[in-house]
C-alpha cells in the first residue's frame, strides 16, 4: 500500500492541472486556427474558457472562413444560374431549329410532289405531241397523194374539180390547226420543264439549308451536353461547401453567445463590423444598408438616450406597459450586474420617442414581433432572451425587420420607411448607405483591413475604439 501512496499523491496533484492544460491546448489551437482546420466546431464548443482576445481572434478567423466559403457557394450558384439560363436558351434554339427543319421537310416534300406532277404532265404532253405528229404526218401523206393525182384520176374519182379543190382546202386547214395545236403543246411542255427546273433548284437549295440547320442543331446539342456536364460538376462540388458553411455558421453562433455579453460594454469598430457582417449573413440584408440605419438610429451605438427622467416621461401608457414586460424578462435572464440594470427599467436609456437600445426599436414593435424583429433574434441565438440592449441581438433584430419588410414591399426605400416613416430619415439612411457602399467597395468588404484614407478618417471622427 505504501508503494502506491506516492503515485496517488502525484495523481491528486495533477488532476486540477489537467483541465487547465486542456484549456490551454484549446486556446493554442484557436490562436493557430486556419480555414483548412477540421476542428473548428470542436474548438468552438470549448473556447469559452479562453481569454477574451483569443475568442475574438478565433471569431474573426471563423468569420473570414465562412465568408470565403459563402463566396465560393455564391460563385457556384452564379455559374449554375448562368448555365441554366444558357441551357434554356439552347433549348429554345433547338425548338426553333426543329421547327425550321420540319418546315423545310414539308416544303421539300411538297416540291417533290410538284416535280412529279410536272414530270407526269411533261410525259403526257410528249405523248400528245407524238399523237399530233402522227396525225399531221398522215395528213401530209394524203396531201402528197393529192398533189401527185393526175387530171384523169381527179375526173374519175370526184364528181367535179370544185369538190377536189374543197378537199385540198380542208386538208390545208387541218394541217394549220395541227401545227397550232402542236405549238401550244410545245409551249405548255416548255413551261412545265422550266417550272420543273426551278423547283429542282429550289429543292436543292432547301436541302442544303436543311443540312446547315441540322448541323447547327447537332452543334447546339453538343453545347447542351457541355452545360449539363458543367451543372453536374457544380452540383457535386456545392453540397460539401454548403455543409462546411453550415458548420462554420453553427460555430459562429456558439461564439456569438459568448460575444453577446461583451457587446453590452463599450463598442469597437471591430465588434460593430463583425456583428453587422453576421446579421447580414443571417438575413441577406446588405451590410452597407445596416450600417446606414445604425448611423441614423444611434450614431453607431454611441447615442442610446435622449429622454431625461426615465421611460415614463417619454412613453405613452401602452409603450410603457410593453417596456415593463420586456425589462421584466431581461431582469430574469440577465440580472443587474452588467452595463445595464435590467431590474431597474427607469435607469435604462430610451429616446424621446420611447425607442430602445442600439437599433432604437419601439417596445410595441418588439413585443408584437413586427417583421420578425424578435423571432429573428430567437432563431439566431437559441436559448437566449431577445435583448435590444445587446448589440448583436439589436443588429439581428433590425436586419430581420428590414429583410422581411423588403420581401413584402419589394424595394429598399419602402423597407426603410417601414422602419421609420419619415422622408428626412429615408434621405439620411440612403446617404449613409451610399457612403458605406463606397467604403465596402474600396476596402473589399466591411473590414478594418483597409488602407483608404477617407475610411480611416471617417471612423476616427466618431471616437469609437478600433479594437
GUTORFI-403512 format. One line per 3 residues: number of its first residue (from 1); their letters; for each residue x, y negated, z of C-alpha. Coordinates in nm, 3 decimals, decimal comma, always signed. Each point is the difference from the previous one (the first is absolute). Layout:
N
NUM> A> X Y Z ~ ...
# end
This chain:
467
1> XXX> +0,000 +0,000 +0,000 ~ +0,285 -0,235 +0,086 ~ +0,147 +0,061 -0,347
4> XXX> -0,312 -0,143 -0,168 ~ -0,031 -0,302 +0,234 ~ +0,249 -0,224 -0,192
7> XXX> -0,179 +0,079 -0,329 ~ -0,338 -0,091 +0,150 ~ +0,142 -0,325 +0,136
10> XXX> +0,152 -0,094 -0,337 ~ -0,327 +0,080 -0,182 ~ -0,200 -0,207 +0,250
13> XXX> +0,231 -0,294 -0,064 ~ -0,032 +0,035 -0,378 ~ -0,382 +0,028 -0,013
16> XXX> -0,067 -0,376 +0,043 ~ +0,271 -0,078 -0,254 ~ -0,136 +0,221 -0,281
19> XXX> -0,307 -0,215 -0,084 ~ +0,221 -0,310 -0,004 ~ +0,242 +0,174 -0,233
22> XXX> -0,286 +0,111 -0,224 ~ -0,142 -0,354 +0,000 ~ +0,341 -0,138 -0,084
25> XXX> +0,025 +0,252 -0,284 ~ -0,342 -0,114 -0,137 ~ +0,109 -0,364 +0,023
28> XXX> +0,324 +0,079 -0,184 ~ -0,196 +0,179 -0,272 ~ -0,237 -0,297 -0,021
31> XXX> +0,293 -0,241 -0,043 ~ +0,148 +0,210 -0,280 ~ -0,327 +0,085 -0,173
34> XXX> -0,021 -0,008 -0,382 ~ -0,289 +0,052 -0,239 ~ +0,136 +0,346 -0,088
37> XXX> -0,029 +0,116 +0,363 ~ -0,276 +0,256 +0,049 ~ -0,022 -0,056 +0,379
40> XXX> -0,169 -0,342 -0,011 ~ -0,329 +0,141 +0,134 ~ +0,173 +0,184 +0,283
43> XXX> +0,203 -0,308 +0,096 ~ -0,310 -0,223 -0,005 ~ -0,164 +0,233 +0,255
46> XXX> +0,284 -0,050 +0,250 ~ +0,141 -0,345 -0,078 ~ -0,212 -0,175 +0,265
49> XXX> +0,275 +0,084 +0,251 ~ +0,259 -0,198 -0,202 ~ +0,088 -0,369 +0,050
52> XXX> -0,219 -0,258 -0,171 ~ +0,262 -0,104 -0,253 ~ +0,046 +0,364 -0,110
55> XXX> -0,377 +0,043 -0,048 ~ -0,021 -0,323 -0,199 ~ +0,289 +0,101 -0,226
58> XXX> -0,151 +0,347 -0,044 ~ -0,337 -0,150 -0,090 ~ +0,162 -0,231 -0,257
61> XXX> +0,180 +0,295 -0,162 ~ -0,315 +0,216 -0,009 ~ -0,195 -0,296 -0,139
64> XXX> +0,261 -0,043 -0,274 ~ -0,014 +0,374 -0,081 ~ -0,379 -0,009 -0,013
67> XXX> +0,012 -0,302 -0,233 ~ +0,244 +0,179 -0,231 ~ -0,214 +0,316 -0,013
70> XXX> -0,315 -0,207 -0,050 ~ +0,173 -0,183 -0,285 ~ +0,087 +0,335 -0,160
73> XXX> -0,360 +0,121 +0,036 ~ -0,133 -0,327 -0,145 ~ +0,246 +0,032 -0,290
76> XXX> -0,123 +0,355 -0,064 ~ -0,363 -0,114 +0,017 ~ +0,080 -0,281 -0,243
79> XXX> +0,157 +0,251 -0,240 ~ -0,300 +0,230 +0,046 ~ -0,241 -0,282 -0,085
82> XXX> +0,210 -0,092 -0,302 ~ +0,015 +0,362 -0,119 ~ -0,374 +0,050 +0,056
85> XXX> -0,077 -0,322 -0,190 ~ +0,229 +0,110 -0,283 ~ -0,162 +0,345 -0,005
88> XXX> -0,341 -0,164 -0,017 ~ +0,119 -0,211 -0,295 ~ +0,146 +0,308 -0,173
91> XXX> -0,330 +0,184 +0,048 ~ -0,181 -0,290 -0,166 ~ +0,254 +0,002 -0,283
94> XXX> -0,054 +0,374 -0,052 ~ -0,377 -0,045 +0,002 ~ +0,037 -0,272 -0,264
97> XXX> +0,233 +0,218 -0,212 ~ -0,236 +0,297 +0,030 ~ -0,280 -0,227 -0,119
100> XXX> +0,218 -0,122 -0,289 ~ +0,104 +0,353 -0,098 ~ -0,360 +0,120 +0,016
103> XXX> -0,106 -0,287 -0,228 ~ +0,285 +0,078 -0,239 ~ -0,098 +0,369 -0,005
106> XXX> -0,358 -0,097 -0,079 ~ +0,112 -0,244 -0,268 ~ +0,238 +0,256 -0,156
109> XXX> -0,273 +0,263 +0,007 ~ -0,242 -0,241 -0,172 ~ +0,264 -0,086 -0,262
112> XXX> +0,065 +0,368 -0,066 ~ -0,372 +0,051 -0,048 ~ -0,026 -0,300 -0,235
115> XXX> +0,307 +0,114 -0,197 ~ -0,159 +0,343 -0,046 ~ -0,316 -0,170 -0,124
118> XXX> +0,203 -0,206 -0,246 ~ +0,184 +0,311 -0,121 ~ -0,332 +0,181 -0,050
121> XXX> -0,143 -0,300 -0,184 ~ +0,312 -0,019 -0,220 ~ -0,038 +0,370 -0,086
124> XXX> -0,366 -0,054 -0,090 ~ +0,091 -0,302 -0,212 ~ +0,270 +0,203 -0,175
127> XXX> -0,259 +0,269 -0,075 ~ -0,241 -0,266 -0,129 ~ +0,272 -0,145 -0,222
130> XXX> +0,079 +0,344 -0,140 ~ -0,368 +0,058 -0,064 ~ -0,035 -0,337 -0,173
133> XXX> +0,313 +0,069 -0,204 ~ -0,141 +0,334 -0,118 ~ -0,327 -0,169 -0,103
136> XXX> +0,191 -0,277 -0,175 ~ +0,219 +0,256 -0,174 ~ -0,309 +0,184 -0,125
139> XXX> -0,151 -0,328 -0,119 ~ +0,321 -0,092 -0,182 ~ +0,005 +0,344 -0,163
142> XXX> -0,355 -0,049 -0,127 ~ +0,089 -0,350 -0,131 ~ +0,297 +0,148 -0,177
145> XXX> -0,223 +0,264 -0,160 ~ -0,241 -0,273 -0,112 ~ +0,291 -0,194 -0,142
148> XXX> +0,111 +0,290 -0,221 ~ -0,355 +0,091 -0,114 ~ -0,039 -0,045 -0,379
151> XXX> -0,278 -0,195 -0,166 ~ -0,159 +0,320 -0,131 ~ +0,004 +0,151 +0,355
154> XXX> -0,165 -0,311 +0,137 ~ -0,278 +0,017 -0,260 ~ -0,053 +0,369 +0,069
157> XXX> +0,013 -0,031 +0,381 ~ -0,204 -0,316 +0,054 ~ -0,321 -0,133 -0,145
160> XXX> +0,159 -0,336 -0,072 ~ +0,324 -0,200 +0,028 ~ -0,159 -0,221 +0,261
163> XXX> -0,057 +0,300 +0,231 ~ +0,367 +0,095 -0,037 ~ +0,104 -0,364 +0,075
166> XXX> -0,217 -0,004 +0,315 ~ +0,168 +0,317 +0,117 ~ +0,345 -0,155 -0,046
169> XXX> -0,104 -0,313 +0,192 ~ -0,136 +0,215 +0,284 ~ +0,330 +0,185 +0,020
172> XXX> +0,193 -0,330 +0,013 ~ -0,222 -0,122 +0,284 ~ +0,058 +0,323 +0,193
175> XXX> +0,378 -0,043 -0,041 ~ -0,016 -0,357 +0,131 ~ -0,211 +0,103 +0,306
178> XXX> +0,233 +0,291 +0,071 ~ +0,304 -0,227 -0,011 ~ -0,167 -0,253 +0,232
181> XXX> -0,096 +0,277 +0,243 ~ +0,352 +0,139 -0,007 ~ +0,141 -0,349 +0,067
184> XXX> -0,229 -0,043 +0,306 ~ +0,093 +0,342 +0,129 ~ +0,368 -0,083 -0,042
187> XXX> -0,046 -0,328 +0,189 ~ -0,175 +0,185 +0,282 ~ +0,277 +0,256 +0,008
190> XXX> +0,268 -0,272 +0,006 ~ -0,180 -0,173 +0,287 ~ -0,023 +0,326 +0,194
193> XXX> +0,370 +0,069 -0,054 ~ +0,091 -0,355 +0,111 ~ -0,211 +0,040 +0,314
196> XXX> +0,152 +0,340 +0,064 ~ +0,355 -0,139 -0,028 ~ -0,087 -0,288 +0,238
199> XXX> -0,157 +0,240 +0,248 ~ +0,300 +0,232 -0,015 ~ +0,229 -0,296 +0,069
202> XXX> -0,223 -0,115 +0,286 ~ -0,005 +0,351 +0,145 ~ +0,378 +0,026 -0,028
205> XXX> +0,044 -0,332 +0,184 ~ -0,243 +0,100 +0,272 ~ +0,169 +0,338 +0,039
208> XXX> +0,335 -0,178 +0,045 ~ -0,155 -0,243 +0,250 ~ -0,151 +0,295 +0,184
211> XXX> +0,348 +0,153 +0,030 ~ +0,128 -0,328 +0,146 ~ -0,286 -0,012 +0,253
214> XXX> +0,055 +0,362 +0,098 ~ +0,371 -0,069 +0,051 ~ -0,092 -0,301 +0,216
217> XXX> -0,232 +0,223 +0,201 ~ +0,272 +0,260 +0,057 ~ +0,236 -0,281 +0,105
220> XXX> -0,257 -0,133 +0,251 ~ -0,062 +0,351 +0,134 ~ +0,375 +0,028 +0,062
223> XXX> -0,011 -0,333 +0,188 ~ -0,295 +0,131 +0,201 ~ +0,202 +0,303 +0,101
226> XXX> +0,285 -0,228 +0,109 ~ -0,229 -0,216 +0,214 ~ -0,170 +0,303 +0,156
229> XXX> +0,342 +0,144 +0,081 ~ +0,098 -0,333 +0,158 ~ -0,319 +0,001 +0,210
232> XXX> +0,076 +0,353 +0,116 ~ +0,352 -0,104 +0,103 ~ -0,132 -0,306 +0,182
235> XXX> -0,267 +0,208 +0,171 ~ +0,270 +0,237 +0,124 ~ +0,218 -0,282 +0,137
238> XXX> -0,275 -0,208 +0,162 ~ -0,138 +0,229 +0,280 ~ +0,334 +0,042 +0,186
241> XXX> +0,049 -0,378 -0,005 ~ -0,357 -0,057 +0,122 ~ +0,057 +0,249 +0,281
244> XXX> +0,324 -0,175 +0,089 ~ -0,183 -0,335 +0,001 ~ -0,264 +0,142 +0,236
247> XXX> +0,266 +0,132 +0,239 ~ +0,184 -0,332 -0,003 ~ -0,330 -0,184 +0,057
250> XXX> -0,076 +0,224 +0,298 ~ +0,347 -0,065 +0,137 ~ -0,051 -0,375 -0,040
253> XXX> -0,338 +0,018 +0,174 ~ +0,163 +0,172 +0,298 ~ +0,274 -0,262 +0,013
256> XXX> -0,263 -0,273 -0,032 ~ -0,163 +0,130 +0,317 ~ +0,328 -0,081 +0,177
259> XXX> +0,036 -0,332 -0,181 ~ -0,348 -0,118 +0,095 ~ +0,110 -0,103 +0,346
262> XXX> +0,301 -0,189 -0,132 ~ -0,219 -0,212 -0,222 ~ -0,185 -0,118 +0,306
265> XXX> +0,315 -0,198 +0,077 ~ +0,179 -0,259 -0,208 ~ -0,022 +0,058 -0,374
268> XXX> +0,294 +0,015 -0,238 ~ +0,007 -0,027 -0,378 ~ +0,123 +0,360 -0,012
271> XXX> -0,301 +0,114 +0,204 ~ -0,241 -0,211 -0,205 ~ +0,132 +0,134 -0,331
274> XXX> +0,001 +0,363 +0,118 ~ -0,356 -0,029 +0,128 ~ -0,136 -0,182 -0,307
277> XXX> +0,166 +0,257 -0,229 ~ -0,156 +0,276 +0,208 ~ -0,347 -0,161 -0,015
280> XXX> +0,039 -0,044 -0,375 ~ +0,088 +0,367 -0,048 ~ -0,299 +0,111 +0,206
283> XXX> -0,258 -0,224 -0,171 ~ +0,146 -0,080 -0,342 ~ -0,026 -0,377 +0,059
286> XXX> +0,298 -0,192 -0,139 ~ +0,260 -0,107 +0,261 ~ +0,006 -0,351 -0,147
289> XXX> -0,374 -0,043 +0,065 ~ +0,031 +0,130 +0,358 ~ +0,287 -0,243 +0,063
292> XXX> -0,209 -0,282 -0,148 ~ -0,295 +0,073 +0,230 ~ +0,228 +0,045 +0,303
295> XXX> +0,149 -0,342 -0,073 ~ -0,345 -0,159 -0,026 ~ -0,142 +0,173 +0,308
298> XXX> +0,272 -0,012 +0,265 ~ +0,316 -0,146 -0,161 ~ +0,158 +0,348 -0,013
301> XXX> -0,123 +0,090 +0,348 ~ +0,144 -0,303 +0,177 ~ -0,326 -0,191 +0,053
304> XXX> -0,270 +0,206 +0,170 ~ -0,182 -0,258 +0,212 ~ -0,156 -0,338 -0,055
307> XXX> -0,266 +0,044 +0,266 ~ +0,053 -0,151 +0,345 ~ -0,172 +0,119 +0,313
310> XXX> -0,060 +0,362 -0,103 ~ -0,221 +0,183 -0,247 ~ -0,330 -0,114 +0,157
313> XXX> +0,073 -0,358 -0,105 ~ +0,041 +0,097 -0,367 ~ -0,239 +0,293 -0,057
316> XXX> -0,377 +0,010 -0,012 ~ -0,171 +0,251 +0,226 ~ -0,016 +0,271 -0,264
319> XXX> +0,370 -0,019 -0,090 ~ +0,092 -0,023 +0,370 ~ -0,197 +0,318 +0,074
322> XXX> +0,181 +0,188 -0,279 ~ +0,334 -0,139 +0,119 ~ -0,064 +0,128 +0,351
325> XXX> -0,085 +0,346 -0,136 ~ +0,321 +0,007 -0,200 ~ +0,223 -0,119 +0,284
328> XXX> -0,162 +0,246 +0,241 ~ +0,115 +0,287 -0,221 ~ +0,344 -0,163 -0,047
331> XXX> +0,038 -0,031 +0,377 ~ -0,059 +0,375 +0,041 ~ +0,232 +0,088 -0,286
334> XXX> +0,286 -0,249 +0,043 ~ -0,036 -0,146 +0,351 ~ +0,147 -0,334 +0,101
337> XXX> +0,375 +0,055 +0,003 ~ +0,097 -0,124 -0,345 ~ +0,004 -0,337 -0,168
340> XXX> -0,379 -0,012 +0,016 ~ -0,208 +0,072 +0,308 ~ -0,298 +0,176 -0,155
343> XXX> -0,163 +0,040 +0,339 ~ -0,036 -0,380 +0,021 ~ -0,166 -0,097 -0,330
346> XXX> -0,006 -0,366 +0,096 ~ +0,382 -0,002 -0,035 ~ +0,003 +0,144 -0,354
349> XXX> +0,066 -0,247 -0,286 ~ -0,289 -0,075 -0,236 ~ -0,060 -0,269 -0,260
352> XXX> -0,245 -0,288 +0,028 ~ -0,236 +0,207 -0,214 ~ +0,044 +0,301 +0,231
355> XXX> +0,223 +0,209 -0,228 ~ +0,233 +0,256 +0,161 ~ +0,356 +0,114 -0,047
358> XXX> +0,255 -0,015 -0,278 ~ -0,258 +0,042 -0,278 ~ -0,244 -0,246 +0,162
361> XXX> -0,301 +0,227 -0,028 ~ -0,335 -0,074 +0,162 ~ -0,115 +0,233 +0,284
364> XXX> -0,331 +0,078 -0,176 ~ +0,182 +0,082 -0,326 ~ +0,232 +0,230 +0,192
367> XXX> -0,278 +0,174 +0,197 ~ -0,225 +0,046 -0,302 ~ +0,300 +0,132 -0,194
370> XXX> -0,069 -0,232 -0,293 ~ +0,181 +0,132 -0,311 ~ +0,164 +0,270 +0,214
373> XXX> +0,219 -0,242 +0,199 ~ -0,020 +0,220 +0,313 ~ -0,042 +0,346 -0,153
376> XXX> +0,307 -0,069 -0,215 ~ +0,205 -0,043 +0,317 ~ -0,139 +0,322 +0,149
379> XXX> +0,092 +0,192 -0,313 ~ +0,354 -0,143 -0,007 ~ +0,064 +0,045 +0,374
382> XXX> -0,186 +0,310 +0,120 ~ -0,064 +0,008 +0,373 ~ +0,073 -0,372 +0,049
385> XXX> -0,260 -0,257 +0,098 ~ -0,026 -0,256 -0,285 ~ +0,161 -0,320 +0,128
388> XXX> -0,001 -0,334 -0,187 ~ +0,282 -0,118 +0,230 ~ +0,240 +0,270 -0,122
391> XXX> +0,164 -0,125 -0,316 ~ -0,004 +0,327 -0,192 ~ -0,364 +0,064 +0,094
394> XXX> -0,094 -0,353 -0,106 ~ +0,177 +0,034 -0,336 ~ -0,161 +0,335 -0,083
397> XXX> -0,341 -0,138 +0,103 ~ +0,046 -0,309 -0,217 ~ +0,127 +0,205 -0,295
400> XXX> -0,292 +0,246 +0,034 ~ -0,245 -0,290 +0,000 ~ +0,153 -0,161 -0,312
403> XXX> +0,038 +0,333 -0,180 ~ -0,362 +0,102 +0,054 ~ -0,126 -0,350 -0,087
406> XXX> +0,198 +0,019 -0,324 ~ -0,163 +0,336 -0,080 ~ -0,340 -0,157 +0,047
409> XXX> +0,051 -0,325 -0,192 ~ +0,259 +0,115 -0,253 ~ +0,219 -0,310 +0,023
412> XXX> +0,254 -0,150 +0,239 ~ -0,163 -0,343 +0,043 ~ -0,331 +0,140 +0,129
415> XXX> +0,188 +0,241 +0,229 ~ +0,186 -0,297 +0,155 ~ -0,324 -0,199 +0,032
418> XXX> -0,160 +0,299 +0,173 ~ +0,270 -0,036 +0,269 ~ -0,050 -0,376 +0,033
421> XXX> -0,265 -0,169 -0,213 ~ +0,176 -0,331 -0,060 ~ +0,119 -0,149 -0,327
424> XXX> +0,294 -0,164 +0,174 ~ +0,091 +0,330 +0,165 ~ -0,012 +0,175 -0,339
427> XXX> +0,229 -0,262 -0,157 ~ +0,247 +0,026 +0,289 ~ +0,012 +0,382 -0,008
430> XXX> +0,050 +0,002 -0,378 ~ +0,284 -0,252 +0,034 ~ +0,172 +0,205 +0,275
433> XXX> -0,059 +0,324 -0,193 ~ +0,157 -0,148 -0,313 ~ +0,306 -0,100 +0,203
436> XXX> +0,038 +0,349 +0,149 ~ -0,055 +0,158 -0,342 ~ +0,297 -0,202 -0,122
439> XXX> +0,214 +0,097 +0,302 ~ -0,088 +0,370 -0,035 ~ +0,086 -0,005 -0,369
442> XXX> +0,331 -0,180 +0,066 ~ +0,093 +0,227 +0,292 ~ -0,117 +0,329 -0,148
445> XXX> -0,265 +0,049 +0,269 ~ -0,106 -0,139 +0,336 ~ +0,341 +0,040 +0,159
448> XXX> +0,267 -0,192 +0,190 ~ +0,264 +0,130 -0,241 ~ -0,035 -0,305 -0,222
451> XXX> +0,258 -0,256 -0,110 ~ -0,252 -0,252 -0,135 ~ +0,082 -0,333 +0,175
454> XXX> -0,361 -0,124 -0,018 ~ -0,116 +0,315 +0,179 ~ +0,260 -0,038 +0,275
457> XXX> -0,082 -0,368 +0,050 ~ -0,372 +0,075 +0,013 ~ +0,009 +0,271 +0,268
460> XXX> +0,247 -0,201 +0,208 ~ -0,241 -0,298 +0,000 ~ -0,247 +0,182 +0,228
463> XXX> +0,242 +0,074 +0,282 ~ -0,087 +0,373 -0,003 ~ +0,300 +0,225 +0,078
466> XX> +0,121 +0,209 -0,293 ~ +0,040 +0,318 +0,206
# end
